[in-house]
Amino acid sequence: MNLTQFHGTGVALVTPMHPDGSIDYPGLERLLQHVTEGGVNYLVVQGTTGESATTTKAEKKQLLQFVKDRNSANLPIVYGVGGNNTPEVLQYLEETDFEGVDAVLSVCPYYNKPGKRGVIAHFTALADASPVPIILYNIPGRTGINLSSETTVALAQHPNIIGIKEASCIIEQCMEIYRDMPEDFLLISGDDVQAVPLIAIGGVGVMSVIANAVPGRFSRMIQSSLNGDFATARGELGHFLGIDPYLYEEG
């Protein structure tokens, strides 16, 4: 697999909804056109931003198929499959049609707060079963559990675990991951305003929320960082600092 397809800006797609709670598929189609024309590098379907905690299994399946069918630019697709019940997640992996999906994004098992051995056992079981590579997702502010650098590096030895979306915002932890991880492991920011600093210490990009709104300008900032032009990136970052809080007013 060419892992550079996950460099740059991945957009964590929102799931547009009508006032009655049903999914607004025409709105999603417009969003796909918007982010594609804006120059994002890949699509993330049913991450946290896509309301994955509350969409039904049927809705998840429909959303994935809809994005596949309308992915006119053939951008790589990352699909969110995670949970805190290992057998249930394994069953969902078995039931999912992964044709056209390039990787799975799998969040740390939340609420149960397993220790290192439990986390490793959970993700190892998923990686053994998944027909596509897995990207770990560490977001302790939502899950109640932090995936330590030591645990991340241990999981990185699995041939089917190719990277981590790091949203802990603990820069020292990210530096430790970069120092000890395999050379081809993907260190990806899970926080928009932390993306430039993370790239500076060895990250390869971001799975972005802001890119739903301003994909072009944000993607250019990320590319400037990847090109080593941090002066340009810093100039842009101040603009996004003012936008970011509004994206989380409702969670």
C-alpha positions in Angstrom: 0.0 0.0 0.0 1.1 3.5 -0.8 0.9 5.2 2.6 1.5 8.7 1.2 -2.2 8.7 0.2 -2.8 9.5 3.8 -0.5 12.5 3.9 -1.9 16.0 3.9 -5.5 16.9 4.7 -8.1 14.2 5.3 -11.6 15.7 5.9 -13.6 14.2 8.7 -16.9 14.5 6.9 -19.9 15.9 8.8 -23.2 14.1 8.3 -25.8 16.8 7.2 -29.2 16.2 8.7 -32.7 17.5 8.2 -34.5 19.1 11.2 -36.3 15.8 11.8 -33.0 14.0 12.2 -33.0 12.2 8.9 -29.8 12.3 6.8 -29.7 15.1 4.2 -28.1 13.2 1.3 -28.3 16.1 -1.2 -26.5 18.2 1.4 -23.8 15.5 1.7 -23.4 15.4 -2.1 -22.8 19.2 -2.1 -20.3 18.8 0.7 -18.4 16.1 -1.1 -18.2 18.4 -4.2 -17.1 21.3 -2.0 -14.2 19.5 -0.2 -13.1 17.7 -3.4 -12.9 21.0 -5.3 -11.1 22.4 -2.3 -8.3 20.0 -2.7 -8.4 17.7 0.3 -6.3 14.5 0.0 -8.7 11.9 1.4 -12.2 11.4 2.9 -13.0 10.2 6.4 -16.5 8.7 6.7 -18.2 8.2 10.1 -15.6 9.6 12.4 -16.6 11.5 15.5 -17.5 14.5 13.3 -19.9 12.4 11.2 -22.1 11.7 14.3 -20.8 8.1 14.4 -21.9 7.8 18.1 -25.6 8.2 17.2 -26.0 6.9 13.6 -27.5 3.5 13.3 -25.8 0.5 11.6 -28.1 0.9 8.6 -27.3 4.6 8.4 -23.6 4.0 8.6 -23.8 1.4 5.8 -25.9 3.8 3.6 -23.5 6.8 4.3 -20.5 4.7 3.3 -22.1 3.5 0.1 -23.2 7.0 -0.8 -19.7 8.4 -0.4 -18.2 5.6 -2.4 -20.7 6.2 -5.2 -20.1 9.9 -5.4 -16.4 9.9 -4.8 -15.8 11.4 -8.3 -12.1 12.2 -7.7 -11.5 8.6 -6.4 -10.0 10.0 -3.2 -8.9 7.5 -0.6 -11.6 6.6 1.9 -11.0 6.0 5.6 -14.0 4.5 7.4 -14.7 4.8 11.2 -15.2 1.4 12.8 -14.7 1.3 16.6 -16.2 0.7 20.0 -15.6 -0.6 23.5 -17.1 -4.1 22.9 -14.5 -6.1 21.0 -16.7 -8.9 19.7 -19.3 -6.4 18.5 -16.7 -4.5 16.6 -15.3 -7.7 15.1 -18.8 -8.6 13.9 -19.2 -5.2 12.3 -15.9 -5.6 10.5 -17.1 -9.0 9.2 -20.4 -7.5 8.0 -19.0 -4.4 6.3 -18.3 -4.2 2.5 -14.8 -2.8 2.3 -14.6 -2.5 -1.4 -13.5 1.0 -2.1 -12.3 1.6 1.5 -8.6 2.1 2.0 -8.3 2.1 5.8 -10.3 1.8 9.0 -10.1 4.5 11.7 -10.7 2.9 15.1 -11.1 4.8 18.3 -9.7 3.7 21.7 -12.2 1.6 23.6 -14.0 4.2 25.7 -15.7 4.1 29.1 -14.4 0.7 30.1 -10.9 2.3 30.6 -8.8 -0.8 29.9 -5.2 -1.0 30.8 -2.3 -1.4 28.4 -2.8 -5.2 28.0 -6.5 -4.7 27.3 -6.0 -2.0 24.7 -3.3 -4.0 22.9 -5.6 -7.1 23.0 -8.5 -5.1 21.6 -6.7 -3.5 18.7 -4.7 -6.7 17.9 -8.0 -8.6 17.5 -9.3 -5.9 15.2 -6.1 -5.7 13.2 -6.0 -9.5 12.8 -9.6 -9.5 11.4 -9.7 -6.3 9.3 -9.4 -6.7 5.5 -7.9 -3.2 5.3 -5.2 -1.5 7.4 -6.2 0.2 10.7 -5.4 3.7 11.9 -5.6 4.1 15.6 -7.5 7.0 17.1 -6.5 8.5 20.4 -8.9 11.2 21.7 -8.8 11.0 25.5 -11.0 14.1 26.0 -13.9 12.0 24.6 -13.0 8.4 25.5 -11.6 8.8 29.1 -8.5 6.8 28.1 -5.2 8.0 26.7 -3.3 5.8 24.4 0.3 6.2 25.7 3.3 6.5 23.4 4.5 3.2 24.7 1.2 1.4 23.8 1.0 3.1 20.4 4.6 2.1 19.5 3.8 -1.5 20.7 0.7 -1.6 18.4 2.7 -0.1 15.6 4.6 -3.3 15.2 1.5 -5.0 13.9 1.7 -5.2 10.1 -2.0 -4.2 9.7 -1.8 -1.1 12.0 -0.4 1.7 9.8 -0.8 4.9 11.9 -2.5 6.9 14.6 -4.8 9.9 14.6 -3.4 11.7 17.6 -5.9 14.1 19.3 -4.4 14.1 22.8 -2.8 17.5 22.2 0.1 16.3 24.3 3.0 17.3 22.1 5.6 15.5 24.2 3.7 12.2 23.8 3.6 12.8 20.0 7.3 13.4 20.0 7.9 10.1 21.8 5.7 8.3 19.3 7.7 9.8 16.4 11.0 8.9 18.1 10.2 5.3 18.6 7.7 4.3 15.9 8.6 2.3 12.8 9.8 4.5 9.9 6.7 4.0 7.8 4.1 4.6 10.6 1.7 7.5 10.1 1.6 10.2 12.8 -1.6 12.2 11.9 -3.0 15.1 13.9 -6.6 14.7 15.1 -6.8 18.4 16.1 -6.9 21.2 13.5 -4.9 23.9 15.5 -2.3 21.3 16.6 -1.7 20.1 13.0 1.1 22.5 12.1 3.1 21.9 15.3 2.6 18.1 14.9 3.9 18.3 11.3 6.9 20.2 12.6 7.9 17.2 14.8 7.3 14.6 12.1 3.6 14.3 11.5 2.3 13.7 8.0 -0.9 15.7 8.1 -4.3 16.0 9.8 -7.8 14.5 9.8 -9.6 17.8 9.8 -13.0 19.3 10.9 -12.3 22.8 9.6 -11.8 21.4 6.1 -15.5 20.8 5.9 -15.9 24.6 5.8 -12.7 25.9 4.2 -11.0 23.0 2.5 -8.9 25.0 0.1 -7.3 27.5 2.5 -6.8 24.9 5.2 -5.3 22.3 2.8 -2.9 24.9 1.5 -1.7 25.6 5.0 -1.1 21.9 5.7 0.8 21.5 2.4 2.9 24.6 3.3 3.9 22.9 6.6 4.7 19.6 4.8 6.9 21.6 2.4 8.8 23.1 5.3 7.3 26.6 4.8 6.3 27.2 8.4 6.4 31.0 8.0 3.4 30.8 5.6 1.7 28.1 7.8 2.0 30.2 10.9 0.5 33.2 9.2 -2.5 31.1 8.2 -2.9 29.4 11.6 -4.0 32.5 13.4 -7.0 32.7 11.0 -8.1 29.2 11.9 -7.6 29.8 15.7 -10.6 32.2 15.5 -12.8 29.7 13.7 -12.1 26.5 15.6 -14.1 27.1 18.8 -17.3 27.6 16.8 -17.1 24.1 15.4 -17.5 22.5 18.9 -20.3 24.6 20.5 -22.5 21.5 20.3 -19.9 18.9 21.1 
